[in-house]
Amino acid sequence: MGDTKNEILDAVKLLLGIKDNDKDDVLMLLIEDTVNSVLAYCRIDVLPRQIVSFIPTLTVKRYTANQNGGVKSVTEGERKVEYSDDNYDYLKEYAIRLKPFVSRKVKVPSEVIANDKSV
């Protein structure tokens, strides 16, 4: 996936309007983490090619969220600032697009416990 990550990096930089290489390390870290988050969310081991093109969009969303200090929303009237407290917030927004890739073969611990009547 080495070439793929460089292609994703190029796409992220294009979307962000970054022309130099100063932020490449941070962007690669976010790309890696985004890929791992998507794999965990979908409960799969290999990233399908259909999702690869979606990774830059998710990475840009995370990058801009980090630039805003994790601020989710700001309201001026009656002054309200809401911070993102869930690392998967950005995935929840795109759940419909990721849904076809979620593996039903694997169960997470909470599903196993919920189905076990002896607990």
Biopython code that builds the backbone (N, CA, C, O; Angstrom):
import numpy as np
from Bio.PDB.StructureBuilder import StructureBuilder

atoms = [
    (1, "MET", "N", (0.824, -1.198, 0.000)),
    (1, "MET", "CA", (0.000, 0.000, 0.000)),
    (1, "MET", "C", (0.866, 1.259, 0.000)),
    (1, "MET", "O", (0.351, 2.367, 0.148)),
    (2, "GLY", "N", (2.183, 1.093, -0.166)),
    (2, "GLY", "CA", (3.105, 2.216, -0.154)),
    (2, "GLY", "C", (2.780, 3.262, -1.206)),
    (2, "GLY", "O", (2.682, 4.449, -0.892)),
    (3, "ASP", "N", (2.612, 2.828, -2.468)),
    (3, "ASP", "CA", (2.267, 3.767, -3.536)),
    (3, "ASP", "C", (0.897, 4.375, -3.307)),
    (3, "ASP", "O", (0.676, 5.553, -3.588)),
    (4, "THR", "N", (-0.016, 3.574, -2.798)),
    (4, "THR", "CA", (-1.367, 4.057, -2.524)),
    (4, "THR", "C", (-1.336, 5.170, -1.488)),
    (4, "THR", "O", (-2.039, 6.169, -1.636)),
    (5, "LYS", "N", (-0.529, 5.011, -0.437)),
    (5, "LYS", "CA", (-0.445, 6.059, 0.585)),
    (5, "LYS", "C", (0.121, 7.347, 0.013)),
    (5, "LYS", "O", (-0.311, 8.434, 0.398)),
    (6, "ASN", "N", (1.079, 7.245, -0.896)),
    (6, "ASN", "CA", (1.611, 8.452, -1.534)),
    (6, "ASN", "C", (0.560, 9.111, -2.420)),
    (6, "ASN", "O", (0.493, 10.338, -2.495)),
    (7, "GLU", "N", (-0.261, 8.304, -3.093)),
    (7, "GLU", "CA", (-1.351, 8.854, -3.902)),
    (7, "GLU", "C", (-2.385, 9.534, -3.004)),
    (7, "GLU", "O", (-2.905, 10.598, -3.340)),
    (8, "ILE", "N", (-2.675, 8.918, -1.870)),
    (8, "ILE", "CA", (-3.609, 9.516, -0.906)),
    (8, "ILE", "C", (-3.026, 10.824, -0.382)),
    (8, "ILE", "O", (-3.735, 11.824, -0.275)),
    (9, "LEU", "N", (-1.731, 10.815, -0.055)),
    (9, "LEU", "CA", (-1.065, 12.032, 0.421)),
    (9, "LEU", "C", (-1.171, 13.148, -0.613)),
    (9, "LEU", "O", (-1.474, 14.289, -0.266)),
    (10, "ASP", "N", (-0.926, 12.828, -1.870)),
    (10, "ASP", "CA", (-1.040, 13.827, -2.942)),
    (10, "ASP", "C", (-2.456, 14.377, -3.038)),
    (10, "ASP", "O", (-2.648, 15.579, -3.223)),
    (11, "ALA", "N", (-3.445, 13.501, -2.912)),
    (11, "ALA", "CA", (-4.844, 13.939, -2.968)),
    (11, "ALA", "C", (-5.199, 14.823, -1.781)),
    (11, "ALA", "O", (-5.900, 15.822, -1.941)),
    (12, "VAL", "N", (-4.722, 14.466, -0.589)),
    (12, "VAL", "CA", (-4.992, 15.266, 0.617)),
    (12, "VAL", "C", (-4.372, 16.649, 0.459)),
    (12, "VAL", "O", (-5.011, 17.656, 0.763)),
    (13, "LYS", "N", (-3.139, 16.700, -0.012)),
    (13, "LYS", "CA", (-2.462, 17.983, -0.201)),
    (13, "LYS", "C", (-3.181, 18.837, -1.246)),
    (13, "LYS", "O", (-3.272, 20.056, -1.103)),
    (14, "LEU", "N", (-3.684, 18.198, -2.283)),
    (14, "LEU", "CA", (-4.440, 18.911, -3.302)),
    (14, "LEU", "C", (-5.712, 19.512, -2.714)),
    (14, "LEU", "O", (-6.024, 20.678, -2.955)),
    (15, "LEU", "N", (-6.445, 18.710, -1.939)),
    (15, "LEU", "CA", (-7.682, 19.184, -1.315)),
    (15, "LEU", "C", (-7.435, 20.316, -0.321)),
    (15, "LEU", "O", (-8.257, 21.222, -0.187)),
    (16, "LEU", "N", (-6.303, 20.258, 0.371)),
    (16, "LEU", "CA", (-5.975, 21.284, 1.359)),
    (16, "LEU", "C", (-5.244, 22.486, 0.755)),
    (16, "LEU", "O", (-5.065, 23.507, 1.419)),
    (17, "GLY", "N", (-4.828, 22.360, -0.495)),
    (17, "GLY", "CA", (-4.097, 23.440, -1.134)),
    (17, "GLY", "C", (-2.666, 23.573, -0.630)),
    (17, "GLY", "O", (-2.099, 24.665, -0.652)),
    (18, "ILE", "N", (-2.081, 22.468, -0.177)),
    (18, "ILE", "CA", (-0.711, 22.465, 0.335)),
    (18, "ILE", "C", (0.219, 22.089, -0.816)),
    (18, "ILE", "O", (0.046, 21.052, -1.456)),
    (19, "LYS", "N", (1.209, 22.949, -1.070)),
    (19, "LYS", "CA", (2.112, 22.709, -2.196)),
    (19, "LYS", "C", (3.496, 22.234, -1.761)),
    (19, "LYS", "O", (4.220, 21.646, -2.564)),
    (20, "ASP", "N", (3.877, 22.475, -0.510)),
    (20, "ASP", "CA", (5.205, 22.059, -0.052)),
    (20, "ASP", "C", (5.105, 20.747, 0.730)),
    (20, "ASP", "O", (4.026, 20.166, 0.853)),
    (21, "ASN", "N", (6.233, 20.296, 1.251)),
    (21, "ASN", "CA", (6.273, 19.014, 1.963)),
    (21, "ASN", "C", (6.380, 19.178, 3.476)),
    (21, "ASN", "O", (6.639, 18.203, 4.182)),
    (22, "ASP", "N", (6.185, 20.386, 3.981)),
    (22, "ASP", "CA", (6.360, 20.650, 5.405)),
    (22, "ASP", "C", (5.427, 19.841, 6.298)),
    (22, "ASP", "O", (5.809, 19.472, 7.409)),
    (23, "LYS", "N", (4.235, 19.563, 5.844)),
    (23, "LYS", "CA", (3.239, 18.881, 6.676)),
    (23, "LYS", "C", (3.082, 17.404, 6.318)),
    (23, "LYS", "O", (2.162, 16.748, 6.805)),
    (24, "ASP", "N", (3.952, 16.881, 5.487)),
    (24, "ASP", "CA", (3.831, 15.493, 5.024)),
    (24, "ASP", "C", (3.819, 14.486, 6.173)),
    (24, "ASP", "O", (3.040, 13.533, 6.149)),
    (25, "ASP", "N", (4.671, 14.685, 7.178)),
    (25, "ASP", "CA", (4.718, 13.740, 8.301)),
    (25, "ASP", "C", (3.395, 13.714, 9.061)),
    (25, "ASP", "O", (2.889, 12.645, 9.402)),
    (26, "VAL", "N", (2.846, 14.880, 9.321)),
    (26, "VAL", "CA", (1.558, 14.958, 10.032)),
    (26, "VAL", "C", (0.457, 14.356, 9.182)),
    (26, "VAL", "O", (-0.380, 13.606, 9.685)),
    (27, "LEU", "N", (0.451, 14.677, 7.903)),
    (27, "LEU", "CA", (-0.585, 14.146, 7.013)),
    (27, "LEU", "C", (-0.489, 12.634, 6.882)),
    (27, "LEU", "O", (-1.512, 11.949, 6.857)),
    (28, "MET", "N", (0.725, 12.104, 6.797)),
    (28, "MET", "CA", (0.889, 10.641, 6.710)),
    (28, "MET", "C", (0.405, 9.961, 7.985)),
    (28, "MET", "O", (-0.201, 8.891, 7.937)),
    (29, "LEU", "N", (0.676, 10.589, 9.120)),
    (29, "LEU", "CA", (0.185, 10.052, 10.388)),
    (29, "LEU", "C", (-1.340, 10.015, 10.392)),
    (29, "LEU", "O", (-1.940, 9.016, 10.791)),
    (30, "LEU", "N", (-1.963, 11.099, 9.951)),
    (30, "LEU", "CA", (-3.429, 11.133, 9.884)),
    (30, "LEU", "C", (-3.972, 10.131, 8.868)),
    (30, "LEU", "O", (-5.009, 9.511, 9.103)),
    (31, "ILE", "N", (-3.281, 9.969, 7.745)),
    (31, "ILE", "CA", (-3.711, 8.990, 6.741)),
    (31, "ILE", "C", (-3.664, 7.583, 7.331)),
    (31, "ILE", "O", (-4.619, 6.817, 7.203)),
    (32, "GLU", "N", (-2.548, 7.249, 7.979)),
    (32, "GLU", "CA", (-2.408, 5.920, 8.618)),
    (32, "GLU", "C", (-3.517, 5.695, 9.643)),
    (32, "GLU", "O", (-4.147, 4.638, 9.666)),
    (33, "ASP", "N", (-3.747, 6.685, 10.479)),
    (33, "ASP", "CA", (-4.753, 6.548, 11.523)),
    (33, "ASP", "C", (-6.156, 6.460, 10.931)),
    (33, "ASP", "O", (-6.994, 5.705, 11.424)),
    (34, "THR", "N", (-6.408, 7.217, 9.890)),
    (34, "THR", "CA", (-7.717, 7.166, 9.225)),
    (34, "THR", "C", (-7.945, 5.797, 8.601)),
    (34, "THR", "O", (-9.029, 5.228, 8.725)),
    (35, "VAL", "N", (-6.932, 5.270, 7.934)),
    (35, "VAL", "CA", (-7.048, 3.930, 7.341)),
    (35, "VAL", "C", (-7.322, 2.904, 8.433)),
    (35, "VAL", "O", (-8.210, 2.064, 8.287)),
    (36, "ASN", "N", (-6.564, 2.966, 9.523)),
    (36, "ASN", "CA", (-6.761, 2.017, 10.625)),
    (36, "ASN", "C", (-8.141, 2.166, 11.260)),
    (36, "ASN", "O", (-8.756, 1.171, 11.641)),
    (37, "SER", "N", (-8.628, 3.390, 11.377)),
    (37, "SER", "CA", (-9.962, 3.627, 11.939)),
    (37, "SER", "C", (-11.045, 3.043, 11.037)),
    (37, "SER", "O", (-12.003, 2.437, 11.517)),
    (38, "VAL", "N", (-10.886, 3.228, 9.734)),
    (38, "VAL", "CA", (-11.864, 2.680, 8.786)),
    (38, "VAL", "C", (-11.844, 1.161, 8.818)),
    (38, "VAL", "O", (-12.897, 0.523, 8.813)),
    (39, "LEU", "N", (-10.648, 0.577, 8.851)),
    (39, "LEU", "CA", (-10.543, -0.884, 8.933)),
    (39, "LEU", "C", (-11.218, -1.405, 10.199)),
    (39, "LEU", "O", (-11.942, -2.399, 10.158)),
    (40, "ALA", "N", (-10.980, -0.731, 11.322)),
    (40, "ALA", "CA", (-11.593, -1.154, 12.586)),
    (40, "ALA", "C", (-13.108, -0.954, 12.546)),
    (40, "ALA", "O", (-13.859, -1.823, 12.988)),
    (41, "TYR", "N", (-13.552, 0.169, 12.026)),
    (41, "TYR", "CA", (-14.987, 0.463, 11.943)),
    (41, "TYR", "C", (-15.703, -0.583, 11.085)),
    (41, "TYR", "O", (-16.788, -1.051, 11.430)),
    (42, "CYS", "N", (-15.080, -0.937, 9.969)),
    (42, "CYS", "CA", (-15.686, -1.906, 9.048)),
    (42, "CYS", "C", (-15.400, -3.352, 9.442)),
    (42, "CYS", "O", (-15.971, -4.280, 8.869)),
    (43, "ARG", "N", (-14.511, -3.543, 10.427)),
    (43, "ARG", "CA", (-14.130, -4.882, 10.892)),
    (43, "ARG", "C", (-13.532, -5.718, 9.773)),
    (43, "ARG", "O", (-13.879, -6.885, 9.594)),
    (44, "ILE", "N", (-12.627, -5.099, 9.024)),
    (44, "ILE", "CA", (-11.965, -5.776, 7.916)),
    (44, "ILE", "C", (-10.452, -5.616, 8.066)),
    (44, "ILE", "O", (-9.984, -4.762, 8.820)),
    (45, "ASP", "N", (-9.690, -6.443, 7.342)),
    (45, "ASP", "CA", (-8.233, -6.398, 7.421)),
    (45, "ASP", "C", (-7.583, -5.694, 6.247)),
    (45, "ASP", "O", (-6.466, -5.188, 6.364)),
    (46, "VAL", "N", (-8.272, -5.656, 5.118)),
    (46, "VAL", "CA", (-7.720, -5.064, 3.899)),
    (46, "VAL", "C", (-8.675, -3.976, 3.423)),
    (46, "VAL", "O", (-9.890, -4.169, 3.386)),
    (47, "LEU", "N", (-8.109, -2.840, 3.063)),
    (47, "LEU", "CA", (-8.910, -1.715, 2.591)),
    (47, "LEU", "C", (-9.355, -1.948, 1.150)),
    (47, "LEU", "O", (-8.516, -2.038, 0.253)),
    (48, "PRO", "N", (-10.666, -2.047, 0.915)),
    (48, "PRO", "CA", (-11.152, -2.232, -0.458)),
    (48, "PRO", "C", (-10.806, -1.020, -1.323)),
    (48, "PRO", "O", (-10.755, 0.106, -0.830)),
    (49, "ARG", "N", (-10.571, -1.253, -2.597)),
    (49, "ARG", "CA", (-10.193, -0.183, -3.509)),
    (49, "ARG", "C", (-11.266, 0.902, -3.572)),
    (49, "ARG", "O", (-10.948, 2.064, -3.824)),
    (50, "GLN", "N", (-12.530, 0.545, -3.349)),
    (50, "GLN", "CA", (-13.619, 1.522, -3.392)),
    (50, "GLN", "C", (-13.526, 2.526, -2.242)),
    (50, "GLN", "O", (-14.028, 3.645, -2.352)),
    (51, "ILE", "N", (-12.892, 2.133, -1.149)),
    (51, "ILE", "CA", (-12.759, 3.028, -0.002)),
    (51, "ILE", "C", (-11.490, 3.872, -0.105)),
    (51, "ILE", "O", (-11.421, 4.954, 0.477)),
    (52, "VAL", "N", (-10.497, 3.393, -0.831)),
    (52, "VAL", "CA", (-9.222, 4.116, -0.944)),
    (52, "VAL", "C", (-9.458, 5.544, -1.420)),
    (52, "VAL", "O", (-8.824, 6.472, -0.916)),
    (53, "SER", "N", (-10.353, 5.733, -2.375)),
    (53, "SER", "CA", (-10.616, 7.074, -2.897)),
    (53, "SER", "C", (-11.343, 7.957, -1.884)),
    (53, "SER", "O", (-11.410, 9.175, -2.055)),
    (54, "PHE", "N", (-11.874, 7.359, -0.855)),
    (54, "PHE", "CA", (-12.624, 8.071, 0.179)),
    (54, "PHE", "C", (-11.719, 8.527, 1.332)),
    (54, "PHE", "O", (-12.078, 9.439, 2.077)),
    (55, "ILE", "N", (-10.568, 7.907, 1.477)),
    (55, "ILE", "CA", (-9.642, 8.203, 2.576)),
    (55, "ILE", "C", (-9.180, 9.659, 2.565)),
    (55, "ILE", "O", (-9.112, 10.265, 3.635)),
    (56, "PRO", "N", (-8.855, 10.258, 1.404)),
    (56, "PRO", "CA", (-8.445, 11.667, 1.437)),
    (56, "PRO", "C", (-9.513, 12.590, 2.035)),
    (56, "PRO", "O", (-9.183, 13.512, 2.781)),
    (57, "THR", "N", (-10.775, 12.352, 1.714)),
    (57, "THR", "CA", (-11.856, 13.179, 2.258)),
    (57, "THR", "C", (-11.909, 13.072, 3.778)),
    (57, "THR", "O", (-12.038, 14.082, 4.471)),
    (58, "LEU", "N", (-11.810, 11.854, 4.295)),
    (58, "LEU", "CA", (-11.824, 11.652, 5.746)),
    (58, "LEU", "C", (-10.596, 12.278, 6.398)),
    (58, "LEU", "O", (-10.697, 12.876, 7.469)),
    (59, "THR", "N", (-9.446, 12.145, 5.761)),
    (59, "THR", "CA", (-8.210, 12.692, 6.311)),
    (59, "THR", "C", (-8.269, 14.212, 6.367)),
    (59, "THR", "O", (-7.843, 14.814, 7.353)),
    (60, "VAL", "N", (-8.794, 14.837, 5.318)),
    (60, "VAL", "CA", (-8.938, 16.302, 5.299)),
    (60, "VAL", "C", (-9.882, 16.750, 6.407)),
    (60, "VAL", "O", (-9.634, 17.758, 7.068)),
    (61, "LYS", "N", (-10.954, 16.008, 6.608)),
    (61, "LYS", "CA", (-11.903, 16.349, 7.673)),
    (61, "LYS", "C", (-11.209, 16.306, 9.028)),
    (61, "LYS", "O", (-11.410, 17.200, 9.850)),
    (62, "ARG", "N", (-10.405, 15.293, 9.270)),
    (62, "ARG", "CA", (-9.681, 15.170, 10.536)),
    (62, "ARG", "C", (-8.621, 16.255, 10.675)),
    (62, "ARG", "O", (-8.443, 16.817, 11.755)),
    (63, "TYR", "N", (-7.923, 16.548, 9.590)),
    (63, "TYR", "CA", (-6.887, 17.576, 9.625)),
    (63, "TYR", "C", (-7.490, 18.937, 9.976)),
    (63, "TYR", "O", (-6.967, 19.655, 10.828)),
    (64, "THR", "N", (-8.584, 19.281, 9.319)),
    (64, "THR", "CA", (-9.210, 20.580, 9.596)),
    (64, "THR", "C", (-9.801, 20.606, 10.997)),
    (64, "THR", "O", (-9.795, 21.654, 11.642)),
    (65, "ALA", "N", (-10.310, 19.483, 11.483)),
    (65, "ALA", "CA", (-10.821, 19.420, 12.861)),
    (65, "ALA", "C", (-9.688, 19.654, 13.858)),
    (65, "ALA", "O", (-9.871, 20.339, 14.864)),
    (66, "ASN", "N", (-8.508, 19.079, 13.572)),
    (66, "ASN", "CA", (-7.351, 19.291, 14.449)),
    (66, "ASN", "C", (-6.882, 20.735, 14.404)),
    (66, "ASN", "O", (-6.423, 21.270, 15.413)),
    (67, "GLN", "N", (-6.993, 21.362, 13.256)),
    (67, "GLN", "CA", (-6.593, 22.764, 13.121)),
    (67, "GLN", "C", (-7.524, 23.675, 13.921)),
    (67, "GLN", "O", (-7.120, 24.742, 14.382)),
    (68, "ASN", "N", (-8.773, 23.238, 14.077)),
    (68, "ASN", "CA", (-9.759, 24.015, 14.838)),
    (68, "ASN", "C", (-9.742, 23.672, 16.323)),
    (68, "ASN", "O", (-10.608, 24.132, 17.067)),
    (69, "GLY", "N", (-8.787, 22.885, 16.761)),
    (69, "GLY", "CA", (-8.690, 22.524, 18.170)),
    (69, "GLY", "C", (-9.762, 21.562, 18.628)),
    (69, "GLY", "O", (-10.087, 21.522, 19.815)),
    (70, "GLY", "N", (-10.322, 20.779, 17.707)),
    (70, "GLY", "CA", (-11.347, 19.811, 18.063)),
    (70, "GLY", "C", (-12.723, 20.428, 18.242)),
    (70, "GLY", "O", (-13.632, 19.782, 18.764)),
    (71, "VAL", "N", (-12.883, 21.682, 17.812)),
    (71, "VAL", "CA", (-14.177, 22.347, 17.940)),
    (71, "VAL", "C", (-15.132, 21.758, 16.914)),
    (71, "VAL", "O", (-14.841, 21.725, 15.719)),
    (72, "LYS", "N", (-16.274, 21.296, 17.402)),
    (72, "LYS", "CA", (-17.271, 20.670, 16.538)),
    (72, "LYS", "C", (-18.230, 21.712, 15.968)),
    (72, "LYS", "O", (-18.562, 21.679, 14.783)),
    (73, "SER", "N", (-18.674, 22.640, 16.824)),
    (73, "SER", "CA", (-19.575, 23.698, 16.368)),
    (73, "SER", "C", (-19.464, 24.915, 17.278)),
    (73, "SER", "O", (-19.103, 24.812, 18.451)),
    (74, "VAL", "N", (-19.787, 26.071, 16.700)),
    (74, "VAL", "CA", (-19.758, 27.330, 17.439)),
    (74, "VAL", "C", (-21.066, 28.049, 17.161)),
    (74, "VAL", "O", (-21.481, 28.153, 16.007)),
    (75, "THR", "N", (-21.724, 28.551, 18.210)),
    (75, "THR", "CA", (-22.944, 29.326, 18.077)),
    (75, "THR", "C", (-22.695, 30.689, 18.708)),
    (75, "THR", "O", (-22.226, 30.754, 19.844)),
    (76, "GLU", "N", (-22.989, 31.761, 18.017)),
    (76, "GLU", "CA", (-22.716, 33.103, 18.541)),
    (76, "GLU", "C", (-23.796, 33.572, 19.530)),
    (76, "GLU", "O", (-23.462, 34.038, 20.619)),
    (77, "GLY", "N", (-25.078, 33.458, 19.169)),
    (77, "GLY", "CA", (-26.158, 33.862, 20.075)),
    (77, "GLY", "C", (-26.197, 32.965, 21.297)),
    (77, "GLY", "O", (-26.303, 31.746, 21.162)),
    (78, "GLU", "N", (-26.114, 33.542, 22.488)),
    (78, "GLU", "CA", (-26.020, 32.785, 23.746)),
    (78, "GLU", "C", (-24.731, 31.970, 23.812)),
    (78, "GLU", "O", (-24.652, 31.006, 24.574)),
    (79, "ARG", "N", (-23.752, 32.329, 23.050)),
    (79, "ARG", "CA", (-22.374, 31.793, 23.029)),
    (79, "ARG", "C", (-22.275, 30.323, 23.421)),
    (79, "ARG", "O", (-22.327, 29.989, 24.605)),
    (80, "LYS", "N", (-22.136, 29.462, 22.450)),
    (80, "LYS", "CA", (-22.010, 28.026, 22.687)),
    (80, "LYS", "C", (-20.871, 27.480, 21.825)),
    (80, "LYS", "O", (-20.834, 27.726, 20.620)),
    (81, "VAL", "N", (-19.960, 26.754, 22.426)),
    (81, "VAL", "CA", (-18.885, 26.085, 21.702)),
    (81, "VAL", "C", (-18.967, 24.607, 22.050)),
    (81, "VAL", "O", (-18.970, 24.240, 23.225)),
    (82, "GLU", "N", (-19.034, 23.763, 21.033)),
    (82, "GLU", "CA", (-19.144, 22.321, 21.257)),
    (82, "GLU", "C", (-17.900, 21.645, 20.713)),
    (82, "GLU", "O", (-17.501, 21.880, 19.572)),
    (83, "TYR", "N", (-17.284, 20.795, 21.543)),
    (83, "TYR", "CA", (-16.071, 20.089, 21.152)),
    (83, "TYR", "C", (-16.404, 18.651, 20.812)),
    (83, "TYR", "O", (-17.309, 18.052, 21.393)),
    (84, "SER", "N", (-15.667, 18.112, 19.872)),
    (84, "SER", "CA", (-15.829, 16.715, 19.510)),
    (84, "SER", "C", (-15.193, 15.857, 20.590)),
    (84, "SER", "O", (-14.012, 16.016, 20.899)),
    (85, "ASP", "N", (-15.963, 14.957, 21.158)),
    (85, "ASP", "CA", (-15.440, 14.098, 22.210)),
    (85, "ASP", "C", (-15.274, 12.649, 21.748)),
    (85, "ASP", "O", (-14.817, 11.798, 22.511)),
    (86, "ASP", "N", (-15.638, 12.380, 20.526)),
    (86, "ASP", "CA", (-15.582, 11.015, 20.021)),
    (86, "ASP", "C", (-14.660, 10.974, 18.808)),
    (86, "ASP", "O", (-14.893, 11.682, 17.829)),
    (87, "ASN", "N", (-13.625, 10.160, 18.866)),
    (87, "ASN", "CA", (-12.676, 10.043, 17.774)),
    (87, "ASN", "C", (-13.322, 9.494, 16.508)),
    (87, "ASN", "O", (-12.775, 9.672, 15.420)),
    (88, "TYR", "N", (-14.459, 8.840, 16.621)),
    (88, "TYR", "CA", (-15.115, 8.271, 15.453)),
    (88, "TYR", "C", (-16.233, 9.158, 14.911)),
    (88, "TYR", "O", (-16.978, 8.732, 14.028)),
    (89, "ASP", "N", (-16.367, 10.388, 15.422)),
    (89, "ASP", "CA", (-17.390, 11.290, 14.914)),
    (89, "ASP", "C", (-17.317, 11.436, 13.400)),
    (89, "ASP", "O", (-18.338, 11.418, 12.712)),
    (90, "TYR", "N", (-16.116, 11.579, 12.898)),
    (90, "TYR", "CA", (-15.962, 11.779, 11.459)),
    (90, "TYR", "C", (-16.398, 10.540, 10.673)),
    (90, "TYR", "O", (-16.825, 10.666, 9.525)),
    (91, "LEU", "N", (-16.299, 9.345, 11.266)),
    (91, "LEU", "CA", (-16.757, 8.136, 10.586)),
    (91, "LEU", "C", (-18.274, 8.009, 10.637)),
    (91, "LEU", "O", (-18.893, 7.527, 9.688)),
    (92, "LYS", "N", (-18.868, 8.440, 11.738)),
    (92, "LYS", "CA", (-20.324, 8.345, 11.872)),
    (92, "LYS", "C", (-21.033, 9.155, 10.793)),
    (92, "LYS", "O", (-22.096, 8.765, 10.308)),
    (93, "GLU", "N", (-20.435, 10.286, 10.422)),
    (93, "GLU", "CA", (-21.030, 11.110, 9.372)),
    (93, "GLU", "C", (-21.085, 10.378, 8.036)),
    (93, "GLU", "O", (-21.960, 10.640, 7.211)),
    (94, "TYR", "N", (-20.151, 9.464, 7.830)),
    (94, "TYR", "CA", (-20.045, 8.758, 6.556)),
    (94, "TYR", "C", (-20.454, 7.290, 6.679)),
    (94, "TYR", "O", (-20.075, 6.471, 5.843)),
    (95, "ALA", "N", (-21.212, 6.959, 7.697)),
    (95, "ALA", "CA", (-21.605, 5.571, 7.957)),
    (95, "ALA", "C", (-22.349, 4.945, 6.776)),
    (95, "ALA", "O", (-22.172, 3.762, 6.486)),
    (96, "ILE", "N", (-23.171, 5.731, 6.105)),
    (96, "ILE", "CA", (-23.933, 5.200, 4.970)),
    (96, "ILE", "C", (-22.986, 4.762, 3.859)),
    (96, "ILE", "O", (-23.201, 3.731, 3.221)),
    (97, "ARG", "N", (-21.949, 5.540, 3.634)),
    (97, "ARG", "CA", (-20.996, 5.185, 2.574)),
    (97, "ARG", "C", (-20.143, 3.985, 2.968)),
    (97, "ARG", "O", (-19.732, 3.206, 2.108)),
    (98, "LEU", "N", (-19.874, 3.831, 4.271)),
    (98, "LEU", "CA", (-19.048, 2.719, 4.736)),
    (98, "LEU", "C", (-19.854, 1.445, 4.995)),
    (98, "LEU", "O", (-19.286, 0.354, 5.047)),
    (99, "LYS", "N", (-21.157, 1.574, 5.156)),
    (99, "LYS", "CA", (-22.013, 0.442, 5.530)),
    (99, "LYS", "C", (-21.844, -0.802, 4.649)),
    (99, "LYS", "O", (-21.813, -1.910, 5.185)),
    (100, "PRO", "N", (-21.735, -0.669, 3.331)),
    (100, "PRO", "CA", (-21.580, -1.890, 2.514)),
    (100, "PRO", "C", (-20.295, -2.668, 2.801)),
    (100, "PRO", "O", (-20.182, -3.835, 2.428)),
    (101, "PHE", "N", (-19.333, -2.032, 3.458)),
    (101, "PHE", "CA", (-18.049, -2.670, 3.699)),
    (101, "PHE", "C", (-17.904, -3.226, 5.111)),
    (101, "PHE", "O", (-16.899, -3.863, 5.428)),
    (102, "VAL", "N", (-18.898, -2.991, 5.957)),
    (102, "VAL", "CA", (-18.830, -3.487, 7.329)),
    (102, "VAL", "C", (-19.032, -4.995, 7.323)),
    (102, "VAL", "O", (-20.028, -5.504, 6.810)),
    (103, "SER", "N", (-18.072, -5.692, 7.901)),
    (103, "SER", "CA", (-18.132, -7.148, 7.949)),
    (103, "SER", "C", (-19.056, -7.591, 9.076)),
    (103, "SER", "O", (-18.914, -7.148, 10.216)),
    (104, "ARG", "N", (-19.982, -8.449, 8.758)),
    (104, "ARG", "CA", (-20.893, -8.997, 9.771)),
    (104, "ARG", "C", (-20.369, -10.322, 10.314)),
    (104, "ARG", "O", (-20.970, -10.909, 11.214)),
    (105, "LYS", "N", (-19.253, -10.791, 9.770)),
    (105, "LYS", "CA", (-18.678, -12.060, 10.210)),
    (105, "LYS", "C", (-18.005, -11.939, 11.571)),
    (105, "LYS", "O", (-17.917, -12.914, 12.319)),
    (106, "VAL", "N", (-17.538, -10.758, 11.881)),
    (106, "VAL", "CA", (-16.791, -10.532, 13.115)),
    (106, "VAL", "C", (-17.682, -9.788, 14.105)),
    (106, "VAL", "O", (-18.388, -8.851, 13.735)),
    (107, "LYS", "N", (-17.642, -10.208, 15.354)),
    (107, "LYS", "CA", (-18.422, -9.530, 16.384)),
    (107, "LYS", "C", (-17.482, -8.809, 17.331)),
    (107, "LYS", "O", (-16.417, -9.314, 17.682)),
    (108, "VAL", "N", (-17.897, -7.619, 17.738)),
    (108, "VAL", "CA", (-17.128, -6.883, 18.732)),
    (108, "VAL", "C", (-17.556, -7.367, 20.109)),
    (108, "VAL", "O", (-18.646, -7.923, 20.245)),
    (109, "PRO", "N", (-16.727, -7.170, 21.139)),
    (109, "PRO", "CA", (-17.046, -7.690, 22.477)),
    (109, "PRO", "C", (-18.427, -7.290, 22.988)),
    (109, "PRO", "O", (-19.095, -8.098, 23.633)),
    (110, "SER", "N", (-18.868, -6.073, 22.719)),
    (110, "SER", "CA", (-20.179, -5.652, 23.218)),
    (110, "SER", "C", (-21.313, -6.459, 22.592)),
    (110, "SER", "O", (-22.336, -6.693, 23.236)),
    (111, "GLU", "N", (-21.140, -6.884, 21.343)),
    (111, "GLU", "CA", (-22.159, -7.705, 20.702)),
    (111, "GLU", "C", (-22.183, -9.105, 21.293)),
    (111, "GLU", "O", (-23.256, -9.690, 21.440)),
    (112, "VAL", "N", (-21.040, -9.647, 21.630)),
    (112, "VAL", "CA", (-20.950, -10.982, 22.218)),
    (112, "VAL", "C", (-21.596, -10.977, 23.590)),
    (112, "VAL", "O", (-22.367, -11.880, 23.915)),
    (113, "ILE", "N", (-21.294, -9.977, 24.397)),
    (113, "ILE", "CA", (-21.856, -9.869, 25.745)),
    (113, "ILE", "C", (-23.360, -9.679, 25.688)),
    (113, "ILE", "O", (-24.087, -10.272, 26.485)),
    (114, "ALA", "N", (-23.849, -8.849, 24.744)),
    (114, "ALA", "CA", (-25.282, -8.595, 24.618)),
    (114, "ALA", "C", (-26.045, -9.849, 24.222)),
    (114, "ALA", "O", (-27.195, -10.030, 24.623)),
    (115, "ASN", "N", (-25.414, -10.717, 23.437)),
    (115, "ASN", "CA", (-26.063, -11.948, 22.972)),
    (115, "ASN", "C", (-25.945, -13.093, 23.977)),
    (115, "ASN", "O", (-26.675, -14.079, 23.871)),
    (116, "ASP", "N", (-25.045, -12.980, 24.944)),
    (116, "ASP", "CA", (-24.833, -14.034, 25.933)),
    (116, "ASP", "C", (-25.818, -13.843, 27.088)),
    (116, "ASP", "O", (-25.700, -12.884, 27.851)),
    (117, "LYS", "N", (-26.776, -14.740, 27.218)),
    (117, "LYS", "CA", (-27.821, -14.626, 28.245)),
    (117, "LYS", "C", (-27.328, -15.022, 29.637)),
    (117, "LYS", "O", (-27.974, -14.692, 30.631)),
    (118, "SER", "N", (-26.200, -15.720, 29.725)),
    (118, "SER", "CA", (-25.725, -16.200, 31.021)),
    (118, "SER", "C", (-25.010, -15.128, 31.820)),
    (118, "SER", "O", (-24.743, -15.322, 33.006)),
    (119, "VAL", "N", (-24.693, -13.999, 31.197)),
    (119, "VAL", "CA", (-23.966, -12.933, 31.901)),
    (119, "VAL", "C", (-24.874, -12.133, 32.768)),
    (119, "VAL", "O", (-24.428, -11.197, 33.431)),
]
sb = StructureBuilder()
sb.init_structure("model")
sb.init_model(0)
sb.init_chain("A")
sb.init_seg("    ")
for serial, (resi, resn, name, xyz) in enumerate(atoms, 1):
    if name == "N":
        sb.init_residue(resn, " ", resi, " ")
    sb.init_atom(name, np.array(xyz, "f"), 0.0, 1.0, " ", f" {name:<3s}", serial, name[0])
structure = sb.get_structure()
